[in-house]
Amino acid sequence: MLGNVLMNSVFHTSTAMPAALPFLIGLVAVPDIAVRPGLVDLLVVAAELSSPVDSANERQVLLLGNDCDHPEREGGRAAFAAHASALRALLEDEALPDGLISADDRACLLKAVEPHRYPS
């Protein structure tokens, strides 16, 4: 399963995730792909786990580790930034099936492409 390759654990993406993000974004845009909902879920997880960890938040650090120990987070942020226009276009697509991307997932993905606009 793709998720097993792109995730090191429940709380950490693998170093392969940043390289895979452009392809995930592209695949999620394909209307008739059978695994589209699962790909959306994986994209949302990648967005969440690419967010910087607040080093002053002891619980976050305990669960997620420090950013300096997980360079894949910065790689994920860079990949989301580099492909922000494609992801925004997907999120603005009026033809998306209802329920494919929930309001919470949409907010998470928008935060991944515009972190300055949606602070933690």
N, C-alpha and C positions, 0 to 999 in steps of 0.2 A: 504494500500500500504506500502511496506517495507520502502520506502523513508520517509514516514511520521513518522515511528517509530524511524528511525535512524537519523533524522534531527530535531533539536529544532526550527530552522528558516533557512532562506536562507543563513545566515552567520555562523551558529553554528551547529555542530553535537551534537547528544545526548550522554549521558554517555554510551549508549548501543553500539555505533559505534565501539569502540576498540575491544569489544568482538565479534562483527559480522564480522570484517574485514577478519579473516582467512576463514570464510565460503564464503564471497563474492569472495575472490580470488579463492577459490576452484570452486565455481559455474561458474565464468567467464571462467575457463578452460574447462568446459563441452561444447563440440562443438555443440550439438543439442538442447540446452536449448532455449526455445522460447524467453525468456526475456533477453538474453545475452547482447544486446546493452544497455538496460536500466541499467543492472548491471555494465557494464563498466562505464557508466556515473556516477553512484553512487560511484564507486570506485575512479574515478578521483576527484569528489567533496570531498570525504573523504581525499584524498591525499592533495588537495589544502588547506582544512580547518585544516589539521593536521600540516601544516607548522607553525613555530614559527612566532609570530608577533613582528616586530621591535618596541620596546617601544619608540624609538625616532621618529617614523613616526606617527605623530598626526592623519593623515587620516586613517591609518591602525588600530590604537587603537580605533578611533571613530567607525569604521565599525565593527571591529572584537573583540574589547575588549582586555584586557591584558591577557597574558598567565596564570598568577596566578589566574585569575577568571574563567579559562576554562581548568581544568585538563584533559578533554577528548582529548585535542590536544596532550599532552604528551603521553596519552594512545594510540592514533592513531599512533604517531611516533614509539612507542615501538612495536605495532602490525605490522606495515610495516617492521620494522627492523627484527622482529622475523620470518617473512614470506617472507623475501627478495628473497630467492632462488626460491621459488614457483612463485613469481611474475616475477622475471627475466626469468625463464623458459617459462612462458606464453608469455612474450614480445618477446622472441626469437623464438617462435613457428612459423615455416615456413608455417604451415597449417592454420594459422589465416586467416579468410576471409578478402579480401581487404576492407578497410574502417571501420573495426570494431574498431580499435584503431588508431586514427589520430596521426600524428607526434607530435602535441602539447600535446595530451593526453599521448602519450608514454613518452615524456620528463617529464611531470608532475609526472607520476608514477615512472620513474627512479629517479627523484629527491627525491621522498618519501622514496625510499629504499637506496639511496646513497646520502644523503644531503651534505656530505663533498665534494663530487665530483662535485655537481651541486649547487654552492652557489646561494643565492638569488640575 
